[in-house]
Amino acid sequence: MDKYDSLEAPVRKPGPRIEVWDFLSVLAMLVTLCLAGYFVILFMNPSLFINPLPPNEANPYAPPTFTITPIQLEATWTPTTIGGWTQTPTLVPTFTLQASPTGFSLVPPSKTPSPTKLPTTAFSPDNPQAISSSLIPHLQNAGCNWQGVGGSVLDTNNSDIVGLVVRIVGTYNGKNINMTTVSGVNPDYGRSGFEFMLSSTPITSRDQLYLQLLDQAGKPLSENVYLDTFNECEKNLVLVRFKKN
């Protein structure tokens, strides 16, 4: 027998084996790393879908919500108290300004024109005119043996108005006068002519007689027209013409 035959063959040692505890340790370390990475990701972006508790954010696609407007109550009526006697405050005397000297002008003040008097009746008379009676056809031969009043009545178009009453009233030569006639009875003064004979001797009087125009019912249509008479033959006829306003 060979001396080497007596030697035993070398025995192979078994390799290292992974124990259960080693596996669990590695698994725990991996879980720890995953959790750490998870929390780091959530910290950087908490709105990710993996976050079970995402922060509240406004949803741009959400429908608008209504805001409740509180109802305002109407103002309540406040009764007004009628006060009794109230004390009247005493007025404090005011300061009176001293009058300043009034300036004067060398230009005399102009006279303020009087306002135009509007007619208050239907007819207005022209200013009476004293003329010679010889200008009237039927009085041409009367000469100075006549004195009276004559005239006519016209409308706004200067057309004659016939049938209105004309009255003369007053005092003449110491006698009361009250006579009436109608326009149109004496055509020598026009188609609406009228005439009053006062006397055969001219005398002078001032504002002792007046004429007035009336309607058929006696309603005045004009104001009183006061007359002056003259003892001159050239002024023994007083003419008055009434014209409608």
Short mmCIF file of the C-alpha atoms (twelve columns), coordinates in Angstrom:
data_MODEL
# 
_entry.id   MODEL 
# 
loop_
_atom_site.group_PDB 
_atom_site.id 
_atom_site.type_symbol 
_atom_site.label_atom_id 
_atom_site.label_alt_id 
_atom_site.label_comp_id 
_atom_site.label_asym_id 
_atom_site.label_seq_id 
_atom_site.Cartn_x 
_atom_site.Cartn_y 
_atom_site.Cartn_z 
_atom_site.pdbx_PDB_model_num 
ATOM 1   C CA . MET A 1   0.000    0.000   0.000   1 
ATOM 2   C CA . ASP A 2   1.172    3.337   -0.906  1 
ATOM 3   C CA . LYS A 3   1.820    5.695   1.860   1 
ATOM 4   C CA . TYR A 4   -0.343   8.295   0.207   1 
ATOM 5   C CA . ASP A 5   -3.261   5.984   0.094   1 
ATOM 6   C CA . SER A 6   -3.601   6.239   3.717   1 
ATOM 7   C CA . LEU A 7   -4.357   9.954   3.556   1 
ATOM 8   C CA . GLU A 8   -8.033   10.984  3.534   1 
ATOM 9   C CA . ALA A 9   -9.487   13.080  0.763   1 
ATOM 10  C CA . PRO A 10  -10.024  16.803  1.736   1 
ATOM 11  C CA . VAL A 11  -13.430  17.640  2.995   1 
ATOM 12  C CA . ARG A 12  -15.254  20.681  1.159   1 
ATOM 13  C CA . LYS A 13  -16.619  23.208  3.581   1 
ATOM 14  C CA . PRO A 14  -20.165  24.327  2.944   1 
ATOM 15  C CA . GLY A 15  -20.640  28.007  1.698   1 
ATOM 16  C CA . PRO A 16  -22.182  30.641  3.827   1 
ATOM 17  C CA . ARG A 17  -25.959  30.417  4.107   1 
ATOM 18  C CA . ILE A 18  -28.360  33.378  4.248   1 
ATOM 19  C CA . GLU A 19  -30.166  33.189  7.464   1 
ATOM 20  C CA . VAL A 20  -33.805  34.303  7.893   1 
ATOM 21  C CA . TRP A 21  -32.797  37.192  10.096  1 
ATOM 22  C CA . ASP A 22  -30.473  38.521  7.474   1 
ATOM 23  C CA . PHE A 23  -33.259  38.514  4.910   1 
ATOM 24  C CA . LEU A 24  -35.591  40.364  7.225   1 
ATOM 25  C CA . SER A 25  -32.958  42.948  7.956   1 
ATOM 26  C CA . VAL A 26  -32.449  43.650  4.268   1 
ATOM 27  C CA . LEU A 27  -36.216  43.831  3.709   1 
ATOM 28  C CA . ALA A 28  -36.624  46.254  6.618   1 
ATOM 29  C CA . MET A 29  -33.902  48.473  5.194   1 
ATOM 30  C CA . LEU A 30  -35.586  48.530  1.777   1 
ATOM 31  C CA . VAL A 31  -38.955  49.404  3.314   1 
ATOM 32  C CA . THR A 32  -37.325  52.167  5.319   1 
ATOM 33  C CA . LEU A 33  -35.720  53.654  2.185   1 
ATOM 34  C CA . CYS A 34  -39.029  53.460  0.292   1 
ATOM 35  C CA . LEU A 35  -40.897  55.175  3.100   1 
ATOM 36  C CA . ALA A 36  -38.257  57.869  3.330   1 
ATOM 37  C CA . GLY A 37  -38.469  58.504  -0.411  1 
ATOM 38  C CA . TYR A 38  -42.304  58.508  -0.231  1 
ATOM 39  C CA . PHE A 39  -42.390  61.187  2.455   1 
ATOM 40  C CA . VAL A 40  -39.753  63.255  0.659   1 
ATOM 41  C CA . ILE A 41  -41.880  63.162  -2.523  1 
ATOM 42  C CA . LEU A 42  -45.049  64.123  -0.589  1 
ATOM 43  C CA . PHE A 43  -43.200  66.950  1.123   1 
ATOM 44  C CA . MET A 44  -42.089  68.356  -2.211  1 
ATOM 45  C CA . ASN A 45  -45.502  67.973  -3.884  1 
ATOM 46  C CA . PRO A 46  -48.306  67.278  -1.428  1 
ATOM 47  C CA . SER A 47  -50.919  67.395  -4.202  1 
ATOM 48  C CA . LEU A 48  -49.882  64.073  -5.750  1 
ATOM 49  C CA . PHE A 49  -52.504  61.400  -6.062  1 
ATOM 50  C CA . ILE A 50  -50.508  59.115  -3.739  1 
ATOM 51  C CA . ASN A 51  -51.170  61.487  -0.848  1 
ATOM 52  C CA . PRO A 52  -54.125  60.095  1.158   1 
ATOM 53  C CA . LEU A 53  -54.665  63.523  2.769   1 
ATOM 54  C CA . PRO A 54  -54.150  66.113  0.017   1 
ATOM 55  C CA . PRO A 55  -54.496  69.819  0.962   1 
ATOM 56  C CA . ASN A 56  -57.789  71.633  0.108   1 
ATOM 57  C CA . GLU A 57  -57.495  73.503  -3.184  1 
ATOM 58  C CA . ALA A 58  -60.053  75.386  -5.235  1 
ATOM 59  C CA . ASN A 59  -61.486  73.340  -8.028  1 
ATOM 60  C CA . PRO A 60  -61.555  75.456  -11.216 1 
ATOM 61  C CA . TYR A 61  -64.251  73.203  -12.653 1 
ATOM 62  C CA . ALA A 62  -66.530  73.337  -9.651  1 
ATOM 63  C CA . PRO A 63  -69.867  75.204  -10.179 1 
ATOM 64  C CA . PRO A 64  -70.203  78.615  -8.461  1 
ATOM 65  C CA . THR A 65  -71.799  78.669  -5.080  1 
ATOM 66  C CA . PHE A 66  -74.514  81.145  -4.143  1 
ATOM 67  C CA . THR A 67  -73.927  83.788  -1.519  1 
ATOM 68  C CA . ILE A 68  -76.885  84.409  0.730   1 
ATOM 69  C CA . THR A 69  -77.762  88.097  0.860   1 
ATOM 70  C CA . PRO A 70  -79.312  89.108  4.167   1 
ATOM 71  C CA . ILE A 71  -82.770  90.645  3.818   1 
ATOM 72  C CA . GLN A 72  -82.863  94.278  4.892   1 
ATOM 73  C CA . LEU A 73  -85.861  95.151  6.985   1 
ATOM 74  C CA . GLU A 74  -87.751  98.346  6.135   1 
ATOM 75  C CA . ALA A 75  -87.218  101.325 8.314   1 
ATOM 76  C CA . THR A 76  -89.668  101.428 11.141  1 
ATOM 77  C CA . TRP A 77  -91.937  104.449 11.495  1 
ATOM 78  C CA . THR A 78  -90.743  106.760 14.179  1 
ATOM 79  C CA . PRO A 79  -93.546  108.769 15.727  1 
ATOM 80  C CA . THR A 80  -93.007  112.496 15.765  1 
ATOM 81  C CA . THR A 81  -93.568  113.967 19.121  1 
ATOM 82  C CA . ILE A 82  -95.440  117.245 19.044  1 
ATOM 83  C CA . GLY A 83  -93.535  119.374 21.388  1 
ATOM 84  C CA . GLY A 84  -95.198  121.643 23.785  1 
ATOM 85  C CA . TRP A 85  -93.967  125.037 24.672  1 
ATOM 86  C CA . THR A 86  -90.421  125.622 23.523  1 
ATOM 87  C CA . GLN A 87  -88.230  128.329 24.786  1 
ATOM 88  C CA . THR A 88  -87.548  131.001 22.175  1 
ATOM 89  C CA . PRO A 89  -83.876  131.899 22.096  1 
ATOM 90  C CA . THR A 90  -83.035  135.532 22.603  1 
ATOM 91  C CA . LEU A 91  -81.615  137.066 19.460  1 
ATOM 92  C CA . VAL A 92  -78.145  138.447 19.762  1 
ATOM 93  C CA . PRO A 93  -77.970  142.063 18.556  1 
ATOM 94  C CA . THR A 94  -76.337  142.285 15.160  1 
ATOM 95  C CA . PHE A 95  -73.653  144.720 14.175  1 
ATOM 96  C CA . THR A 96  -75.059  147.715 12.303  1 
ATOM 97  C CA . LEU A 97  -72.946  148.881 9.389   1 
ATOM 98  C CA . GLN A 98  -72.291  152.553 9.153   1 
ATOM 99  C CA . ALA A 99  -73.653  154.298 6.095   1 
ATOM 100 C CA . SER A 100 -71.078  154.994 3.432   1 
ATOM 101 C CA . PRO A 101 -71.143  158.253 1.489   1 
ATOM 102 C CA . THR A 102 -73.292  157.976 -1.622  1 
ATOM 103 C CA . GLY A 103 -71.606  158.843 -4.856  1 
ATOM 104 C CA . PHE A 104 -73.245  161.311 -7.198  1 
ATOM 105 C CA . SER A 105 -73.297  161.709 -10.933 1 
ATOM 106 C CA . LEU A 106 -73.343  164.882 -13.021 1 
ATOM 107 C CA . VAL A 107 -75.646  163.124 -15.498 1 
ATOM 108 C CA . PRO A 108 -79.275  163.739 -14.520 1 
ATOM 109 C CA . PRO A 109 -81.327  160.566 -14.106 1 
ATOM 110 C CA . SER A 110 -83.555  159.716 -17.022 1 
ATOM 111 C CA . LYS A 111 -87.284  159.623 -16.477 1 
ATOM 112 C CA . THR A 112 -88.660  156.115 -16.269 1 
ATOM 113 C CA . PRO A 113 -91.416  155.735 -18.855 1 
ATOM 114 C CA . SER A 114 -94.812  154.905 -17.455 1 
ATOM 115 C CA . PRO A 115 -96.177  151.483 -18.385 1 
ATOM 116 C CA . THR A 116 -98.648  151.468 -21.235 1 
ATOM 117 C CA . LYS A 117 -102.178 151.428 -19.922 1 
ATOM 118 C CA . LEU A 118 -104.108 148.532 -21.381 1 
ATOM 119 C CA . PRO A 119 -107.724 149.184 -22.355 1 
ATOM 120 C CA . THR A 120 -110.296 147.793 -19.954 1 
ATOM 121 C CA . THR A 121 -113.341 148.441 -22.153 1 
ATOM 122 C CA . ALA A 122 -114.433 147.287 -25.606 1 
ATOM 123 C CA . PHE A 123 -114.043 150.721 -27.224 1 
ATOM 124 C CA . SER A 124 -111.575 153.553 -26.791 1 
ATOM 125 C CA . PRO A 125 -112.208 157.165 -27.865 1 
ATOM 126 C CA . ASP A 126 -109.846 159.370 -29.835 1 
ATOM 127 C CA . ASN A 127 -108.877 162.691 -28.296 1 
ATOM 128 C CA . PRO A 128 -111.745 165.147 -28.763 1 
ATOM 129 C CA . GLN A 129 -111.121 167.846 -31.403 1 
ATOM 130 C CA . ALA A 130 -112.845 171.226 -31.597 1 
ATOM 131 C CA . ILE A 131 -113.555 172.389 -35.176 1 
ATOM 132 C CA . SER A 132 -115.923 174.736 -36.989 1 
ATOM 133 C CA . SER A 133 -119.423 173.368 -37.541 1 
ATOM 134 C CA . SER A 134 -119.332 174.818 -41.080 1 
ATOM 135 C CA . LEU A 135 -117.304 171.743 -42.130 1 
ATOM 136 C CA . ILE A 136 -120.383 169.541 -41.677 1 
ATOM 137 C CA . PRO A 137 -122.726 169.665 -44.692 1 
ATOM 138 C CA . HIS A 138 -126.001 170.252 -42.862 1 
ATOM 139 C CA . LEU A 139 -124.405 172.905 -40.582 1 
ATOM 140 C CA . GLN A 140 -122.728 175.009 -43.261 1 
ATOM 141 C CA . ASN A 141 -125.280 177.796 -42.871 1 
ATOM 142 C CA . ALA A 142 -125.504 177.662 -39.059 1 
ATOM 143 C CA . GLY A 143 -122.503 179.864 -38.635 1 
ATOM 144 C CA . CYS A 144 -121.861 180.837 -35.013 1 
ATOM 145 C CA . ASN A 145 -125.484 180.187 -34.006 1 
ATOM 146 C CA . TRP A 146 -124.839 176.563 -33.104 1 
ATOM 147 C CA . GLN A 147 -122.764 174.502 -30.638 1 
ATOM 148 C CA . GLY A 148 -122.739 170.758 -30.226 1 
ATOM 149 C CA . VAL A 149 -120.923 167.396 -30.232 1 
ATOM 150 C CA . GLY A 150 -120.686 164.848 -33.043 1 
ATOM 151 C CA . GLY A 151 -118.729 161.761 -34.047 1 
ATOM 152 C CA . SER A 152 -118.760 158.127 -35.259 1 
ATOM 153 C CA . VAL A 153 -118.173 154.523 -34.098 1 
ATOM 154 C CA . LEU A 154 -115.691 152.212 -35.901 1 
ATOM 155 C CA . ASP A 155 -114.508 148.622 -35.511 1 
ATOM 156 C CA . THR A 156 -110.902 147.390 -35.650 1 
ATOM 157 C CA . ASN A 157 -110.986 147.528 -39.474 1 
ATOM 158 C CA . ASN A 158 -112.254 151.136 -39.462 1 
ATOM 159 C CA . SER A 159 -115.684 149.997 -40.608 1 
ATOM 160 C CA . ASP A 160 -118.736 151.792 -39.229 1 
ATOM 161 C CA . ILE A 161 -120.781 150.187 -36.445 1 
ATOM 162 C CA . VAL A 162 -124.433 151.190 -36.480 1 
ATOM 163 C CA . GLY A 163 -126.930 150.830 -33.640 1 
ATOM 164 C CA . LEU A 164 -124.833 151.485 -30.515 1 
ATOM 165 C CA . VAL A 165 -126.083 153.949 -27.926 1 
ATOM 166 C CA . VAL A 166 -124.165 157.198 -27.311 1 
ATOM 167 C CA . ARG A 167 -124.882 159.241 -24.173 1 
ATOM 168 C CA . ILE A 168 -123.851 162.761 -23.140 1 
ATOM 169 C CA . VAL A 169 -124.094 163.671 -19.439 1 
ATOM 170 C CA . GLY A 170 -123.065 166.634 -17.318 1 
ATOM 171 C CA . THR A 171 -123.677 170.339 -16.787 1 
ATOM 172 C CA . TYR A 172 -123.875 172.909 -19.579 1 
ATOM 173 C CA . ASN A 173 -124.507 176.623 -19.047 1 
ATOM 174 C CA . GLY A 174 -125.807 175.844 -15.551 1 
ATOM 175 C CA . LYS A 175 -128.229 173.170 -16.692 1 
ATOM 176 C CA . ASN A 176 -128.080 169.402 -16.252 1 
ATOM 177 C CA . ILE A 177 -127.622 167.509 -19.508 1 
ATOM 178 C CA . ASN A 178 -128.518 163.823 -20.040 1 
ATOM 179 C CA . MET A 179 -129.227 162.924 -23.677 1 
ATOM 180 C CA . THR A 180 -128.855 159.746 -25.737 1 
ATOM 181 C CA . THR A 181 -128.732 158.948 -29.419 1 
ATOM 182 C CA . VAL A 182 -127.783 155.981 -31.657 1 
ATOM 183 C CA . SER A 183 -124.811 155.621 -33.966 1 
ATOM 184 C CA . GLY A 184 -125.873 155.874 -37.591 1 
ATOM 185 C CA . VAL A 185 -128.598 158.544 -37.253 1 
ATOM 186 C CA . ASN A 186 -126.444 161.312 -38.756 1 
ATOM 187 C CA . PRO A 187 -124.552 160.168 -41.882 1 
ATOM 188 C CA . ASP A 188 -122.798 163.547 -42.321 1 
ATOM 189 C CA . TYR A 189 -120.223 162.255 -39.795 1 
ATOM 190 C CA . GLY A 190 -120.020 158.877 -41.535 1 
ATOM 191 C CA . ARG A 191 -122.328 155.875 -41.814 1 
ATOM 192 C CA . SER A 192 -122.179 155.473 -38.023 1 
ATOM 193 C CA . GLY A 193 -122.421 159.207 -37.324 1 
ATOM 194 C CA . PHE A 194 -124.147 160.756 -34.302 1 
ATOM 195 C CA . GLU A 195 -124.726 164.338 -33.113 1 
ATOM 196 C CA . PHE A 196 -125.871 166.319 -30.045 1 
ATOM 197 C CA . MET A 197 -126.943 169.980 -30.257 1 
ATOM 198 C CA . LEU A 198 -126.166 171.854 -27.025 1 
ATOM 199 C CA . SER A 199 -127.276 175.428 -27.763 1 
ATOM 200 C CA . SER A 200 -127.407 178.215 -30.357 1 
ATOM 201 C CA . THR A 201 -124.745 180.256 -28.564 1 
ATOM 202 C CA . PRO A 202 -121.207 178.878 -28.069 1 
ATOM 203 C CA . ILE A 203 -119.922 179.031 -24.475 1 
ATOM 204 C CA . THR A 204 -116.740 177.931 -22.751 1 
ATOM 205 C CA . SER A 205 -116.756 174.964 -20.330 1 
ATOM 206 C CA . ARG A 206 -114.128 172.542 -19.108 1 
ATOM 207 C CA . ASP A 207 -114.665 168.915 -18.104 1 
ATOM 208 C CA . GLN A 208 -118.337 169.528 -17.308 1 
ATOM 209 C CA . LEU A 209 -119.671 167.198 -19.986 1 
ATOM 210 C CA . TYR A 210 -118.725 163.628 -20.917 1 
ATOM 211 C CA . LEU A 211 -119.612 161.134 -23.636 1 
ATOM 212 C CA . GLN A 212 -119.992 157.349 -23.154 1 
ATOM 213 C CA . LEU A 213 -120.691 154.485 -25.552 1 
ATOM 214 C CA . LEU A 214 -123.245 151.823 -24.473 1 
ATOM 215 C CA . ASP A 215 -124.752 148.697 -25.948 1 
ATOM 216 C CA . GLN A 216 -128.496 148.242 -26.496 1 
ATOM 217 C CA . ALA A 217 -128.873 146.883 -22.940 1 
ATOM 218 C CA . GLY A 218 -127.224 149.962 -21.440 1 
ATOM 219 C CA . LYS A 219 -123.931 148.223 -20.603 1 
ATOM 220 C CA . PRO A 220 -120.968 150.635 -20.873 1 
ATOM 221 C CA . LEU A 221 -118.644 149.882 -23.802 1 
ATOM 222 C CA . SER A 222 -116.216 152.746 -23.171 1 
ATOM 223 C CA . GLU A 223 -114.916 154.951 -20.426 1 
ATOM 224 C CA . ASN A 224 -116.235 158.489 -19.924 1 
ATOM 225 C CA . VAL A 225 -114.799 161.007 -22.386 1 
ATOM 226 C CA . TYR A 226 -114.702 164.485 -20.809 1 
ATOM 227 C CA . LEU A 227 -115.232 167.401 -23.159 1 
ATOM 228 C CA . ASP A 228 -114.202 171.072 -23.347 1 
ATOM 229 C CA . THR A 229 -116.341 173.615 -25.212 1 
ATOM 230 C CA . PHE A 230 -115.292 177.018 -26.551 1 
ATOM 231 C CA . ASN A 231 -117.072 180.307 -27.196 1 
ATOM 232 C CA . GLU A 232 -115.309 180.620 -30.568 1 
ATOM 233 C CA . CYS A 233 -117.117 180.059 -33.814 1 
ATOM 234 C CA . GLU A 234 -114.141 178.137 -35.220 1 
ATOM 235 C CA . LYS A 235 -114.422 175.645 -32.310 1 
ATOM 236 C CA . ASN A 236 -118.170 175.331 -31.826 1 
ATOM 237 C CA . LEU A 237 -118.226 171.597 -32.775 1 
ATOM 238 C CA . VAL A 238 -116.459 168.934 -30.678 1 
ATOM 239 C CA . LEU A 239 -115.664 165.727 -32.632 1 
ATOM 240 C CA . VAL A 240 -115.226 162.349 -30.864 1 
ATOM 241 C CA . ARG A 241 -114.603 159.031 -32.603 1 
ATOM 242 C CA . PHE A 242 -114.973 155.679 -30.783 1 
ATOM 243 C CA . LYS A 243 -112.933 152.735 -32.053 1 
ATOM 244 C CA . LYS A 244 -113.104 149.102 -31.007 1 
ATOM 245 C CA . ASN A 245 -110.035 147.720 -29.221 1 
# 
